[in-house]
């Protein structure tokens, strides 16, 4: 599948994913499980295309519980 994304759209995806990752553990385990799955999928897509999220690139995310 080919997907065209602008730089601004890619930056928004990264930023939104970082924000969601930061909210994991805030209360609802079911929501955390779903968000964790989506974050793993986005991280995988970014890595496959030579990108990573800001949180990951700053060394803040060595091995989070949602990457299990």
C-alpha positions as CSV (number, residue, x, y, z in Angstrom):
1,X,0.0,0.0,0.0
2,X,1.3,3.4,-0.9
3,X,0.3,6.4,1.2
4,X,1.2,10.0,0.6
5,X,1.7,12.1,3.7
6,X,2.9,15.6,4.0
7,X,5.6,16.6,6.5
8,X,3.0,18.4,8.6
9,X,0.8,15.3,8.7
10,X,3.7,13.1,9.6
11,X,4.7,15.4,12.4
12,X,1.1,15.4,13.7
13,X,1.0,11.6,13.7
14,X,4.2,11.5,15.7
15,X,3.1,14.2,18.2
16,X,-0.3,12.6,18.7
17,X,1.2,9.2,19.2
18,X,3.6,10.7,21.8
19,X,0.6,12.3,23.6
20,X,-1.4,9.1,23.6
21,X,1.6,7.1,24.9
22,X,2.0,9.6,27.7
23,X,-1.6,9.0,28.8
24,X,-1.2,5.2,29.2
25,X,-1.5,4.2,32.8
26,X,-3.9,6.9,33.6
27,X,-6.8,4.7,34.8
28,X,-8.7,2.6,32.2
29,X,-6.9,-0.6,31.5
30,X,-9.1,-1.4,28.5
31,X,-8.3,1.9,26.9
32,X,-4.6,1.4,27.7
33,X,-4.6,-1.9,26.0
34,X,-6.2,-0.5,22.9
35,X,-3.9,2.6,22.8
36,X,-0.9,0.4,23.3
37,X,-1.8,-1.7,20.3
38,X,-2.3,1.3,18.1
39,X,1.0,2.9,19.3
40,X,2.9,-0.3,18.5
41,X,1.4,-0.3,15.0
42,X,2.3,3.3,14.4
43,X,5.8,2.8,15.8
44,X,6.3,-0.2,13.5
45,X,5.1,1.8,10.5
46,X,7.4,4.7,11.3
47,X,10.4,2.5,11.8
48,X,9.7,0.6,8.5
49,X,9.8,4.0,6.8
50,X,12.9,5.3,8.5
51,X,11.2,7.5,11.1
52,X,10.6,7.4,14.8
53,X,8.5,9.4,17.3
54,X,10.1,12.2,19.3
55,X,9.7,10.4,22.6
56,X,11.6,7.4,21.2
57,X,14.3,9.5,19.5
58,X,15.1,11.4,22.8
59,X,16.0,8.1,24.6
60,X,13.0,8.5,26.9
61,X,11.3,5.3,25.7
62,X,13.9,2.6,26.1
63,X,11.4,-0.1,26.8
64,X,7.9,0.9,27.8
65,X,5.2,-1.5,29.1
66,X,3.2,-1.0,26.0
67,X,5.9,-2.4,23.7
68,X,5.8,-5.8,25.4
